[in-house]
Amino acid sequence: QVQLVESGGGLVQAGGSLRLSCAASGSIFSFNAMAWYRQAPGKERELVARISSREITYYADSVKGRFTISRDNAKNTLYLQMNSLKPDDTAMYSCAARRYFGPIYDYWGQGTQVTVSS
């Protein structure tokens, strides 16, 4: 069983930057994909970004050009660099990992709060 632990959230002004990290307790090399999701109060959870084992990336339209997802297999860590943050980016951000291709993620972290003030 792999555990995922996020860090790096916090309070930042609009236009600022944060880098989220997701440390895995085991190897992430074999994961088919890892992703960042977010959920704001009263809203559904949404996929923010995803990176495959071949480092193919996907971004939600709302973050494209501002956020960058990356993974360091040697450190068993997933990252999300967030630039030009907006108040609408305020949410709980969680990382997830899946072993096989498909919609189901097998492992989830507890989340880290990101709050962007205007």
C-alpha positions, -999 to 999 in steps of 0.1 A, spaced: 0 0 0 15 33 -11 8 64 9 8 99 -6 15 130 14 10 165 0 27 197 11 33 232 0 -1 247 3 -8 280 20 -21 315 16 -9 336 -13 -19 368 -29 -34 368 -64 -6 368 -90 17 348 -67 31 313 -69 32 281 -50 48 247 -55 29 217 -43 47 184 -36 33 149 -32 57 124 -16 50 87 -20 60 61 5 70 38 -23 82 38 -58 61 58 -83 80 45 -113 54 18 -121 24 41 -118 5 45 -151 -2 81 -142 -3 106 -113 -26 136 -110 -35 166 -91 -72 172 -83 -88 201 -64 -121 207 -47 -135 241 -37 -163 244 -11 -196 237 -27 -181 225 -59 -173 191 -74 -138 177 -74 -120 185 -107 -89 172 -124 -63 199 -125 -34 181 -142 -21 146 -150 12 132 -160 17 97 -174 46 73 -169 59 85 -203 56 121 -190 27 130 -212 8 158 -195 -28 170 -195 -41 203 -180 -75 216 -173 -83 246 -195 -86 268 -164 -49 263 -155 -32 258 -189 -2 280 -192 -1 288 -155 4 254 -138 31 228 -145 30 192 -134 61 171 -131 74 140 -114 107 129 -100 109 91 -100 142 91 -81 126 110 -53 92 94 -56 76 128 -57 50 145 -78 50 183 -81 26 211 -92 41 245 -99 14 271 -98 20 305 -111 -2 336 -117 -26 323 -91 -61 336 -90 -88 336 -63 -106 310 -83 -77 286 -77 -86 285 -40 -93 248 -31 -81 217 -14 -55 201 -37 -50 164 -36 -26 141 -55 -36 107 -68 -20 78 -85 -32 49 -106 -16 16 -114 -34 10 -146 -49 31 -175 -85 41 -168 -106 65 -147 -99 49 -113 -71 62 -91 -59 37 -65 -41 60 -41 -50 94 -28 -34 119 -5 -52 138 23 -48 171 5 -32 205 11 -52 238 12 -44 266 -12 -60 299 -6 -55 328 -30 -65 363 -17 -76 391 -40 
